[in-house]
Amino acid sequence: MSIPTEQQIDIRLATALDAEEISRVLQDSFEEFRDLYTKEAFDATAPEPETIRKRMAEGPVWVAVSDDDVVGTAAAEIRSDGCYLRGMAVRPGSRVKGVGLGLLTAAEQFATENHSQRIYLSTTPFLARAISLYVTFGFRKTADGPHDLHKTPLLTMSKDLAPCERADA
């Protein structure tokens, strides 16, 4: 999928070869907030490549690529209560260029194709720009947990999805 912006952004499924770059994107994206996380929460938010590779076995991981550079990422996992979106990040220099919307669109399409009734995520209350993006995309805050990640506060956001008509129905 390509996103029309001032620069060409391509969203594609990541491979195991992308794990190191995805880890760097997560590190770069959350570095400015490091002091607001506990060490354990930051490490879970911006994991090492081995953890990224494990996530790839649990569900798709996408990368947003511009000029051969990975500038964003997101991952999803189908769970019994919906599609869980995690590990979403956009490098600071690529924010406000449609990258986040492109990643959210890819995740929502995946959720719909897998007949999820909703897509949801957890974020920290201090990521105001991300929360604003999620609200713009139709997510709403819920009372659902988890409410912290290794003693760093979390909030959960959810978006109800229209049922996908099955082609074989």
C-alpha positions in Angstrom: 0.0 0.0 0.0 1.3 3.5 -0.8 0.3 6.7 1.0 0.1 9.9 -1.1 2.2 12.4 0.8 4.9 14.9 0.0 7.2 11.9 0.0 6.3 8.4 -1.0 5.5 6.2 1.9 5.0 2.4 1.4 3.5 0.2 4.0 4.5 -3.4 3.7 4.7 -6.5 5.9 7.9 -6.8 7.8 10.2 -9.8 7.6 12.7 -11.1 10.1 15.4 -9.1 8.3 13.6 -5.9 9.4 13.7 -6.7 13.1 16.8 -4.7 13.9 15.5 -1.6 12.1 12.1 -2.0 13.7 13.8 -2.0 17.1 15.7 1.2 16.2 12.4 2.9 15.1 10.8 2.0 18.4 13.9 3.3 20.3 14.0 6.5 18.3 10.3 7.1 18.5 10.0 6.8 22.3 13.4 8.2 23.3 12.1 11.7 24.0 9.7 10.1 26.6 12.2 7.7 28.2 12.2 9.5 31.5 8.4 9.1 31.8 8.7 5.3 31.7 10.1 2.9 34.2 13.2 1.2 32.8 11.2 -2.1 32.5 8.3 -0.3 30.7 10.6 1.4 28.2 12.4 -1.9 27.5 9.0 -3.5 26.8 7.9 -0.6 24.6 11.1 -0.5 22.6 12.2 -4.1 22.6 15.2 -5.8 21.2 15.2 -7.4 17.8 14.7 -10.9 19.3 11.4 -9.8 20.8 10.3 -8.3 17.5 11.0 -11.6 15.7 8.8 -13.4 18.3 6.0 -10.9 17.7 6.2 -11.7 14.0 5.2 -15.3 14.9 2.1 -14.0 16.8 0.7 -11.7 14.0 1.7 -9.3 11.3 4.2 -6.5 11.7 4.2 -3.7 9.2 6.8 -1.2 8.3 6.4 2.2 6.7 9.2 2.8 4.3 10.3 6.1 2.7 13.4 6.3 0.5 14.5 2.9 1.6 14.4 3.9 5.3 12.0 2.4 7.8 10.2 5.4 9.3 7.3 3.6 11.2 6.0 0.3 12.4 3.0 -1.4 13.9 2.1 -4.9 14.9 -1.2 -6.7 15.5 -2.4 -9.9 17.1 -5.8 -11.5 16.8 -7.1 -12.3 20.3 -10.4 -13.6 21.7 -11.6 -10.1 22.5 -10.5 -8.5 19.2 -7.5 -7.3 17.3 -4.8 -6.0 19.6 -2.6 -3.3 18.0 0.9 -2.9 19.6 4.3 -1.7 18.9 3.2 1.3 16.8 5.7 4.0 16.3 6.7 6.7 13.8 10.1 8.3 13.8 9.9 12.0 14.9 11.0 13.3 11.6 8.3 11.4 9.8 5.3 12.4 12.0 2.4 14.4 10.5 3.1 12.9 7.1 0.4 10.3 7.0 2.6 7.4 8.2 0.5 6.7 11.4 -2.7 6.8 9.4 -1.3 4.4 6.9 -0.2 2.0 9.6 -3.6 2.2 11.4 -5.3 1.5 8.1 -3.2 -1.6 7.5 -4.0 -2.9 11.0 -7.7 -2.2 10.7 -7.9 -3.9 7.3 -6.2 -6.9 8.9 -8.6 -6.9 11.8 -11.6 -6.7 9.5 -10.3 -9.5 7.2 -10.0 -11.6 10.3 -13.6 -10.9 11.4 -12.6 -8.9 14.5 -15.4 -6.9 16.1 -13.0 -4.3 17.4 -9.4 -3.2 17.3 -7.8 -1.9 20.5 -4.5 -0.7 22.0 -2.9 0.4 25.1 -0.9 3.6 25.3 0.5 5.9 27.9 -1.4 9.1 28.8 1.7 11.3 28.1 1.7 10.3 24.3 -0.7 13.1 23.5 0.1 13.2 19.7 -0.5 9.5 19.4 -3.7 9.7 21.4 -4.9 12.5 19.1 -4.2 10.4 16.0 -6.0 7.4 17.5 -9.1 9.6 18.3 -9.0 11.0 14.8 -9.0 7.5 13.5 -12.1 6.6 15.6 -10.6 5.1 18.7 -12.2 6.0 22.1 -10.8 5.6 25.6 -12.2 2.7 27.6 -12.1 1.7 31.2 -10.5 -1.6 30.2 -7.1 -2.6 31.4 -4.3 -2.9 31.6 -3.8 0.2 33.6 0.0 0.1 33.9 3.0 -1.5 32.3 5.7 -2.1 34.8 4.5 0.8 36.9 4.1 3.2 34.0 0.5 4.3 33.6 -1.5 3.0 30.6 -4.9 3.7 29.1 -6.8 1.5 26.7 -8.5 2.7 23.5 -10.8 0.8 21.3 -12.6 1.1 18.0 -15.6 -1.0 17.0 -15.5 -2.4 13.5 -18.3 -3.1 11.1 -18.7 -6.8 10.5 -16.9 -8.0 7.4 -19.1 -10.0 4.9 -17.6 -13.4 4.3 -17.1 -14.2 0.7 -18.1 -17.9 1.3 -21.3 -17.0 3.2 
